[in-house]
Structures are given as structure tokens and as C-alpha cells.
Amino acid sequence: MPKLGAVTPILRMFDIAKAREFYLDFLGFEVQWEHRFDDNAPLYMAVSRDDCVLHLSEHHGDASPGSAVRIRVENIAAFHRELTDKKYRFARPGLENPPWGTREVSVGDPFGNRLHFYEDAGSPPEA
């Protein structure tokens, strides 16, 4: 039987500086690579943090603004603390306990995409 591999979401972006500020400075991702067909072409880039890889694209046909992505996190309490300690001007996410059995930190990027970082509620919180 065929085996499926990891998923790499493509998220639409409209402003490279804002994308870098949000994904690199606030969320702690790093740029893996960038691509343009020429100097005046839209940017397509890959960012990653640990095992999470996201593609960000200025190409109008690659993705629709307003997408949502769920990203599993180990130690969501520490991740939440890391984000809130940065005092990012545009987002102060909470640590939620929705009724479906997870603990979540949800944040919207500057382009209307939503990232839902989650951990199963059965995971012990960090002391």
C-alpha cells in the first residue's frame, strides 16, 4: 500500500518584510531557501522550525489568503511563553483549552492566514 509523506502548506504573503517579521522574528522560523524567476518576479520561500516546514508565496495562484494550518507542538506551554515574552506588537495569543481535547495557541499572520499550534491535552504542562 502506498505511504504518504509530510505535508508542506503553502501560505500566501503580500509583504516580504512583514512576513519575515512575523515568521522569523516572532514565531522563530528560519529561511531554508528563497526563489524568484527573475528580479521582478514574486518571491517563493521556505521557512522551517524543527520539523515544521511552511512555504510562503507572493504568487497569486499559489494559495488563497485566509488559510488555516494546524501544527503539532511539544510543550505548548513553553511555546506560548516564548511568544508572549516577545511582546510582539501585533499578536498576544492565549493558551486555550478547546473542548476537543487539545491545548492550543492560535495566531493570525499579517495576511489573514491562521496558524493553530496544538498539543494533546493529555500532555503534561511544563513545570
Disulfide bonds with the S-S distance in Angstrom:
none
